[in-house]
Amino acid sequence: PALEMDQENQKLNEHLDIVAGLDIGTTKIACIVGRKNEQGKIEILGMGKAKSDGVSRGVVANIQKTVESITAAVKMAEDSAGVEITTVNVGIAGQHIRSMQHRGMKMRESNDEEITQNDIDLLIDETYRLVMPPGEEIIHVLPQEYIVDNEQGIRDPIGMSGIRMEANFHIISGQVTAARNINKCVHRAGLHVTELILEPLASADAVLSQEEKEAGVVLVDIGGGTTDIAIFFDNIIRHTAVIPFGGNVVTEDIRQGCGIMRDQAELLKTKFGSALAAENKENEVVCIPGLRGREPKEISLRTLAEVIQSRMEEIMEHVYFEIKNSGLEKQLIAGVVLTGGGAQLKHLKQLVEYMTGMSTRIGYPNEHIAKSAVEDVTSPLHATGVGLVMKGFDYLERRRPHAADARNPMRRSASTVKEHSEPGRIGSFFKSVLSGASELLKDDEN
């Protein structure tokens, strides 16, 4: 009965076109609710935030604490948006994420029949069945380009004729246990997972323009526990990576380097921190109250910036390594776009430009959203959450059978082809595990 209710609620949500994104981060868990307005822009209705105590470096480390934080964030979002949330799009990150290139191939029966969306779906579904190392599961299969009878560089093969159809895929995989723990937390909070989405892909949707993806761009999402990277060129995702460092290690360095409390270190970083020590004068100091009647501490802002700069340089070296690793270093005309909470650090843009030699801007998630009463939502901090809402609308579009398309397959847009991924794949994996367990229990009873 609970499942039937879930499905009814999901239908209701789809009917009302309201989508919720749940960003399970290392420092915060944020739930953002949005709907599409008449102009096709996404309008953010409400947002809820809770401190994230059960997540470490993007991976769930404590189920109970994470469930409590999710429940608190969702409750706050429901209250501010005035809607009931039953299904959410959830982000996944962490250093277990791997990406690889793969070429898939499918022979077709006849040359006379045109290639349809069904052919593409079959090719993508076959790719999901690739044998992965033990404990790993494919999260996304992203088509880059198609090859029909050795004709290269085809973006949208629908309507073409050909016997041999191939595609270059960007495959993103992650640990089954990490995905399972996220699912477990969301289910225990009384919610249903629509899709599990790689966080840098969601952030990219929220902050990058179409022109940037076409020209070539690196998205760097600096979170609390991880720094996520997504590289686009020619409107195609070319490389993804997750670096297991983020704003938290900077805070930890300040805590140790200055000998102060963690909360004080976080405040110092956000209020007075800078990524370039040279921008601070020698004589600028800030006073920190001492513990229990002890003398207050004076900390030089130049020293603080030196601590931050050395760690940010290390993170950016990792990012630059990934850029070189993609083989596109010289072709990324649009340079670097920084987003995430860490992008709010003063002078970080200058440091990145100096280290990579690429033009840099800060990415705000207002690229595709309408003006919102929720002011805080356009902060780089919420790029992933806004992106998850946008991915939710993409999912609804894909699932909704277009009457015109059904009558005329030639009218299907390239985006229908490009964005196909099979969210149910991890879900079906869990179902098979659960059904296997219930079969075993039955055998035991017998």
Secondary structure, 3 states (H helix, E strand, C coil): CHHHHHHHHHHHHHHHCEEEEEEECCCEEEEEEEEECCCCCEEEEEEEEEECCCEECCEECCHHHHHHHHHHHHHHHHHHHCCCCCEEEEEECCCCCEEEEEEEEEECCCCCCCCCHHHHHHHHHHHHCCCCCCCEEEEEEEEEEEEECCEEEECCCCCCCCCEEEEEEEEEEEEHHHHHHHHHHHHHCCCEEEEEEEHHHHHHHHHCCHHHHHHCEEEEEECCCCEEEEEEECCEEEEEEEECCCHHHHHHHHHHHHCCCHHHHHHHHHHHCECCHHHCCCCCEEEECCCCCCCCEEEEHHHHHHHHHHHHHHHHHHHHHHHHHCCCHHHCCCCEEEECHHHHCECHHHHHHHHHCCCEEECCCCCCECCCCCHHHHCHHHHHHHHHHHHHHHHHHHHCCCHHHHHCHHHCCHHHHHCCCCCHHHHHHHHHHHHHHHHHHHHHHC
